[in-house]
């Protein structure tokens, strides 16, 4: 059973239960209201008949004549001409609806009328024979007043809320109207519900189609967002997910291409050198072996960087954290790079923090971060330029920065500089100095800044870059601070 059928079945069940409950409650209320109306109307007629009985008794002085007159007129003034036949039919109707009730209440009048005159004290009939009324029925009887005093009581032969044939037919008609109204309301509710369910499930079906397309590799699949409700938000999240997947797939393909390119160059050098030696083109000399060895080291370094980056991004990079003085870390790293900056007349300066700051970090990883940033700065600083390292307190963190003069980074490239294998303008890449190997400093394959970001995030820190084209570039990262005592 699909979702549409389940929702429609649930909707039909809810509507059915709701309308059935409403019909039962309305039917009972209508029945009680109609019986109350009938009882009130009959009680009013009983009071009129009691007033008429008092007048007749004052004129005749005979309860038998009064009972006979009430039977002939049904207790209503001005109905003397209706005769005994109607009273008899009413008596027969009462006997059919409530067998034996007339006799049980002391018998009816000679013609089987609707009312019975009884004694106010013991409930015995004042005209005719029959047992006295019980106390409850006598209490419901209406007093018959003669000269301002209660002379008797007038009781109804039938209960005041008893339904006759006409009344019952009327009540049945009302119950049928309620039932048909409930059925009509259920039909309209189901129709409107079907339209509503269709409008709700239509976006879900489109979302399902979009998911199926993405599952089959169509990462450019998108679904229209037609509302701002939960389904609209779900569609928005799906579009964002698909866009992210498409972007990640593009990055993955570019990374695979870049890796293949970066590995191809040293492998080609190694393979070509070895083949040339085997073919006797190159003599087996130490210079050739040294060249091949350098290329294998580059391959090893590239593979090591990729493995380290993967561990950091997966959160599995081991960190041995301990307190580290920020000024010491900066000074030591600057001293290592002076042999590279001196020959090119690059001014390398350190701005130590004041007061001294301590960070909670892995010392090897902190040196690796500073090494990559400082190497990147040396690579892009022109001869005669400057490089500056420093640190400052920043909201319970220590912010390190490496700033350098140079061509800067265009704004469009700033969001991508920390991506693996990303390179901006190729003209910004400089040849490395001859003694770069002594520091383990090479141009790399575009992994240095990606490793900086991964290592910083592994410490729970943040990383960023700011640049002014043709003026300067500043890379910064933040690590947790340890308060000094």
SVG drawing of the C-alpha trace seen along z (x, -y; Angstrom):
<svg xmlns="http://www.w3.org/2000/svg" viewBox="-74 -47 153 51">
<polyline fill="none" stroke="black" stroke-width="0.4" points="0.0,0.0 1.5,-3.3 1.5,-6.5 -1.5,-8.0 -3.7,-5.0 -2.5,-5.0 -3.3,-8.7 -6.7,-8.4 -7.6,-5.4 -6.6,-7.1 -8.5,-10.3 -11.6,-8.2 -11.4,-6.4 -11.0,-9.7 -13.9,-11.4 -16.1,-8.3 -15.5,-8.1 -15.9,-11.8 -19.2,-12.0 -20.5,-8.8 -19.8,-10.2 -21.3,-13.6 -24.4,-11.9 -25.0,-9.9 -24.5,-12.9 -26.7,-15.1 -29.4,-12.4 -29.5,-12.0 -29.7,-15.7 -32.4,-16.1 -34.4,-13.2 -34.0,-14.7 -34.9,-18.2 -38.0,-17.0 -39.2,-14.9 -38.7,-17.9 -40.7,-20.0 -43.5,-17.4 -43.6,-17.1 -43.7,-20.9 -46.5,-21.2 -48.5,-18.5 -47.9,-19.9 -49.2,-23.2 -52.4,-21.5 -52.7,-19.7 -52.7,-23.0 -55.4,-24.4 -57.5,-21.2 -57.1,-21.6 -58.3,-25.2 -61.3,-24.0 -62.1,-21.2 -62.2,-23.7 -64.6,-25.9 -66.8,-23.0 -66.9,-21.6 -67.8,-25.0 -70.8,-25.0 -71.9,-21.4 -70.6,-20.2 -70.1,-16.7 -66.7,-15.2 -68.3,-12.6 -69.7,-15.3 -66.4,-17.1 -64.6,-13.9 -67.1,-13.2 -66.7,-16.7 -62.9,-16.4 -63.2,-13.2 -65.4,-14.8 -63.3,-17.9 -59.9,-16.4 -59.5,-19.0 -59.3,-22.0 -61.9,-24.8 -64.1,-25.3 -63.8,-21.6 -67.1,-20.4 -68.3,-19.4 -65.5,-16.8 -67.4,-14.0 -66.5,-10.8 -65.1,-9.1 -61.8,-11.1 -61.4,-10.5 -61.9,-6.8 -59.3,-6.8 -56.8,-8.5 -57.5,-5.9 -56.9,-3.1 -53.6,-4.8 -52.5,-5.1 -53.2,-1.4 -51.2,-0.5 -48.2,-2.6 -48.4,-1.8 -50.4,1.4 -52.3,1.5 -51.0,-1.9 -54.4,-3.5 -56.0,-0.9 -52.9,-0.9 -53.4,-4.6 -57.0,-4.2 -58.7,-3.7 -59.7,-6.2 -62.9,-8.2 -66.0,-6.6 -64.7,-7.4 -61.0,-6.7 -59.9,-10.3 -56.4,-11.8 -56.9,-13.0 -58.0,-11.5 -59.4,-13.4 -58.0,-12.0 -58.2,-12.8 -55.4,-15.1 -54.7,-13.0 -54.7,-9.4 -54.8,-9.5 -58.0,-7.6 -60.1,-8.3 -63.0,-10.7 -65.0,-9.4 -65.1,-5.7 -63.3,-2.7 -59.7,-1.9 -56.7,-1.7 -55.2,-5.0 -52.2,-6.6 -48.8,-6.0 -47.1,-8.8 -44.7,-9.7 -47.5,-10.0 -49.7,-11.9 -46.9,-14.4 -46.7,-15.1 -50.5,-15.8 -51.7,-19.4 -53.9,-20.8 -57.6,-21.6 -58.5,-24.8 -62.1,-25.6 -62.8,-28.9 -59.1,-29.3 -58.6,-26.0 -57.2,-22.7 -60.2,-20.4 -58.6,-17.6 -55.7,-16.8 -55.7,-16.2 -53.2,-13.6 -52.3,-12.7 -53.2,-9.2 -49.9,-8.9 -46.5,-10.1 -45.9,-13.6 -42.8,-12.7 -44.5,-9.6 -44.3,-9.6 -47.4,-9.1 -47.4,-7.9 -47.1,-11.4 -44.5,-12.5 -42.4,-9.3 -42.7,-9.8 -41.4,-13.4 -38.5,-12.2 -37.6,-9.4 -37.6,-12.0 -35.2,-14.2 -32.9,-11.2 -32.9,-10.3 -32.0,-13.9 -29.1,-13.8 -27.9,-10.6 -28.1,-11.8 -26.4,-15.1 -23.6,-13.1 -23.1,-11.0 -23.1,-14.1 -20.6,-15.8 -18.4,-12.7 -18.5,-12.8 -17.6,-16.5 -14.9,-16.0 -13.3,-13.1 -13.4,-15.0 -11.7,-18.0 -9.3,-15.7 -8.3,-14.0 -7.5,-17.4 -5.5,-18.4 -3.7,-15.1 -2.8,-15.3 -1.4,-18.9 0.7,-17.7 2.0,-14.5 2.7,-16.0 5.9,-17.7 6.9,-14.4 6.5,-12.5 8.7,-15.1 11.2,-14.8 11.1,-11.0 11.9,-11.4 14.8,-13.7 16.2,-11.2 16.0,-8.5 17.8,-10.6 20.6,-11.4 20.8,-7.7 21.4,-7.0 24.2,-9.5 22.3,-12.6 23.8,-15.0 22.4,-18.0 18.8,-16.9 16.8,-19.6 13.2,-19.7 11.0,-22.9 10.4,-24.6 6.7,-25.8 6.1,-26.5 7.9,-27.5 6.4,-24.7 8.2,-21.5 8.0,-19.9 9.3,-23.1 12.2,-23.1 12.8,-19.4 13.0,-20.2 15.4,-23.1 17.6,-20.8 17.6,-18.2 18.6,-20.8 21.4,-21.9 22.5,-18.3 22.5,-17.6 24.5,-20.8 27.0,-19.8 27.3,-16.3 27.7,-17.7 30.4,-20.1 32.2,-17.3 32.1,-15.1 33.6,-17.8 36.3,-18.3 36.9,-14.5 37.3,-14.3 39.7,-17.3 41.6,-15.8 42.0,-12.5 43.2,-14.4 45.6,-16.4 46.9,-13.4 47.5,-11.6 49.3,-14.7 51.4,-15.2 52.4,-11.5 53.0,-11.3 55.8,-13.8 58.1,-12.2 57.2,-8.7 58.1,-9.7 61.4,-11.2 62.2,-8.0 61.1,-5.7 62.8,-7.7 66.1,-7.9 66.1,-4.2 65.3,-3.3 68.0,-5.6 70.6,-3.9 69.4,-0.5 69.7,-1.4 73.2,-2.8 72.1,-6.4 73.1,-7.7 76.1,-6.3 75.5,-4.8 76.8,-7.7 75.9,-9.2 74.4,-12.3 71.7,-10.3 71.0,-8.1 70.7,-11.3 68.2,-12.7 66.1,-9.6 66.4,-9.5 65.0,-13.1 62.0,-12.2 61.3,-9.1 61.5,-11.4 59.0,-13.8 56.6,-10.8 57.0,-9.6 56.3,-13.1 53.2,-13.5 51.8,-10.1 52.6,-11.0 50.8,-14.3 47.8,-12.7 47.7,-10.1 48.1,-12.7 45.4,-14.9 43.0,-12.0 43.6,-11.1 43.1,-14.7 39.8,-15.0 38.6,-11.7 39.3,-12.8 41.8,-10.0 45.0,-12.0 46.8,-11.4 47.6,-14.6 50.0,-14.8 48.8,-18.1 50.8,-20.1 51.4,-23.8 53.5,-25.6 54.9,-29.2 53.7,-31.1 56.8,-33.3 59.2,-30.4 57.3,-28.6 57.4,-31.7 61.1,-32.4 62.2,-28.9 60.3,-28.7 61.7,-32.1 65.2,-30.9 64.8,-27.9 63.8,-30.0 66.4,-32.7 68.7,-30.8 66.0,-31.0 65.0,-34.6 68.5,-36.1 69.9,-35.4 66.7,-37.0 66.9,-40.1 63.5,-39.3 63.0,-40.9 61.7,-38.2 60.5,-39.7 58.7,-38.3 56.2,-40.2 56.1,-38.4 52.8,-38.6 52.7,-40.9 52.0,-39.6 53.3,-36.1 50.7,-33.6 50.5,-29.8 48.6,-27.5 47.3,-23.9 48.6,-22.1 50.7,-19.3 54.2,-20.8 55.0,-18.8 51.7,-19.7 52.0,-23.4 55.5,-23.5 54.0,-21.8 51.3,-24.4 53.8,-27.3 56.2,-25.6 53.6,-25.3 52.4,-28.9 55.9,-30.3 57.0,-28.2 54.0,-29.4 54.9,-33.0 58.5,-32.6 57.3,-31.1 55.1,-34.1 57.2,-37.0 59.2,-38.9 62.9,-39.6 63.4,-42.5 59.9,-42.0 59.0,-41.3 57.4,-38.5 56.0,-38.9 55.0,-36.3 53.1,-37.1 50.5,-36.1 47.8,-37.8 45.1,-36.8 41.6,-36.5 38.6,-35.4 40.3,-32.6 42.3,-31.6 45.6,-32.6 45.6,-33.9 48.8,-33.2 49.4,-35.0 51.9,-34.9 51.8,-38.0 53.9,-38.7 54.2,-41.4 53.6,-40.4 51.0,-40.1 48.2,-39.1 45.3,-36.7 42.3,-37.8 39.0,-37.9 37.5,-35.1 40.2,-32.7 40.2,-33.3 37.4,-30.8 39.4,-28.0 42.9,-28.5 42.5,-25.8 41.2,-23.2 43.6,-20.3 45.5,-20.6 44.1,-24.1 46.4,-26.5 45.6,-30.0 47.5,-31.9 50.3,-29.7 52.5,-32.8 52.6,-33.2 54.5,-30.0 58.2,-30.6 61.2,-28.4 62.6,-27.1 66.0,-28.2 68.8,-25.7 69.0,-25.1 65.2,-24.5 65.9,-20.8 67.8,-21.3 64.5,-22.4 62.4,-19.8 60.7,-22.7 59.5,-22.0 56.8,-23.6 54.6,-20.6 51.5,-19.6 48.9,-22.0 48.4,-20.1 50.2,-22.5 47.3,-24.8 44.8,-22.0 47.0,-20.3 47.1,-23.6 43.3,-23.7 42.9,-20.1 45.5,-20.3 43.9,-23.5 40.4,-22.0 41.8,-18.9 42.9,-21.1 39.4,-22.6 40.6,-25.9 39.8,-28.1 41.8,-29.2 41.4,-32.0 43.0,-34.3 42.9,-38.0 44.5,-39.6 45.0,-42.9 45.9,-42.5 49.4,-43.9 50.0,-44.7 50.0,-41.8 48.5,-38.5 47.8,-37.3 47.1,-33.7 45.9,-33.2 44.9,-30.3 43.6,-30.1 44.4,-27.5 43.0,-27.1 44.7,-29.4 46.0,-28.2 45.7,-30.9 49.0,-31.7 49.1,-31.7"/>
</svg>
